[in-house]
Amino acid sequence: MDISNPHNLLEPRLPDSELRFGIRVGLPSADPLRDVLGAGWHREHWFGTASERDAALREMARRHPFSRIGDTPSIRLEAIQR
């Protein structure tokens, strides 16, 4: 599945071979969106340092300021390393 607004993604400062710290975004097993995207859907975002990754992970995990009261995102975020 393509990204609807790829211009919103940050471009890495380093070549892909030097990006060692990542975040894997996936869906919980009970999420109905898995029927649309597939059970194995995930997306990985890569960073040059663990601190950059950890800052992005905190930002991705926080409550979106425009969400309705009571809404909670249904995603799994996992810190990974290669």
N, C-alpha and C positions, 0 to 999 in steps of 0.2 A: 504494500500500500504506500503510495506517495505521500509526502508531507504537503499539506495544503498551502503553507506559507514558508517555503524553505529559506526565504530571505530573513526570517526571524531567528534562524539558528546561528550561533556564533561560529565563525571560522577559526579552526585551530591555528595557533601561532607556529607550531612545529610540524615537521613531516609526520605522517601517520605512523611510521616505524618508531618514532620517539614518544608516542603517546601511550603511556603504560598504565594509567589509572583511569578506571571507567565506572560508569553507572549503567546498569541494565534495568530498563523499564519494562515491566510485564504486567499481565493481568492476573488477578486471583482466579483460582479454579472455578469459583461459582459465578464469575462475572458473565452476564449474558452477551456482552460484546465479543466474547471468544467465539460465539457462533458466527459472527461476521468476519472477524480478523483471522480466525483459526486458533486452535488450542496452543500452538507453539509460537504465537506472535510475541516478539520482543523487539526492543530498539536499544542500541548501545550508543552512549556518548563518551568520548575519550578526552583525557586531559593529560597535560605534561607532568603535573605534580599531584601528590596526594592532597595537598592543601587546596588546590584549585578544584579538585574533584569533591572534596568534603564541603567546600563552600557552595558548589552547585547542588550537591545532594541536599543540603539544608534548605536552599532556595526552592528546589523542586518539591520538597516534603512539606513546606509550610502551606497554610490555608490560603487559597487564592482570595485576594481582597474583593473580588466581584462575585464570589459564590453566594448563593442564597443561604440563609441561616438554616442549619440542619443538613446541608449538602456536604458529603464527604467524598473526595475522589476515590475511585476504585482502581488504584494502581499499586504495583509492587515495585519498590526501588531497592536495588541491591548494589553495594559497592563491590567492584571487581578489579582484578589486576592481571595484566598479562606479562 
